């Protein structure tokens, strides 16, 4: 079964809340082998990843 929403990158949200501390931590991500986002559904994991 083909589900396009699972294979395409979501667009940026222009009204998303900016979280400077999390963005600062994300900028250090290339120095780690693994980065995990853990929170319940609807808490902005994908949005934060796109903005990072």
C-alpha contacts under 8 A as a table, 3 or more apart, distances in Angstrom:
res1	aa1	res2	aa2	distance
3	X	6	X	5.66
3	X	7	X	6.99
4	X	7	X	5.21
4	X	8	X	6.20
5	X	8	X	5.53
5	X	9	X	7.83
12	X	47	X	6.96
12	X	50	X	6.90
12	X	51	X	7.53
13	X	16	X	5.50
13	X	47	X	7.21
16	X	47	X	7.68
19	X	22	X	5.57
19	X	23	X	6.24
20	X	23	X	5.05
20	X	24	X	6.05
21	X	24	X	5.06
21	X	25	X	6.37
22	X	25	X	5.07
22	X	26	X	6.16
23	X	26	X	4.93
23	X	27	X	6.30
23	X	48	X	7.66
23	X	51	X	7.67
23	X	52	X	5.56
24	X	27	X	5.29
24	X	28	X	7.07
25	X	28	X	5.40
25	X	29	X	6.92
26	X	29	X	5.04
26	X	52	X	5.69
27	X	30	X	7.24
27	X	52	X	6.75
28	X	31	X	5.86
28	X	32	X	7.58
29	X	32	X	5.48
29	X	34	X	7.95
29	X	35	X	6.55
30	X	33	X	7.56
32	X	35	X	6.87
37	X	45	X	6.25
38	X	45	X	7.61
39	X	43	X	6.43
39	X	45	X	7.32
40	X	43	X	6.09
41	X	44	X	7.86
42	X	45	X	7.73
44	X	47	X	5.05
44	X	48	X	5.94
45	X	48	X	5.24
45	X	49	X	6.19
46	X	49	X	5.04
46	X	50	X	6.21
47	X	50	X	5.17
47	X	51	X	6.26
48	X	51	X	5.10
48	X	52	X	5.97
49	X	52	X	5.16
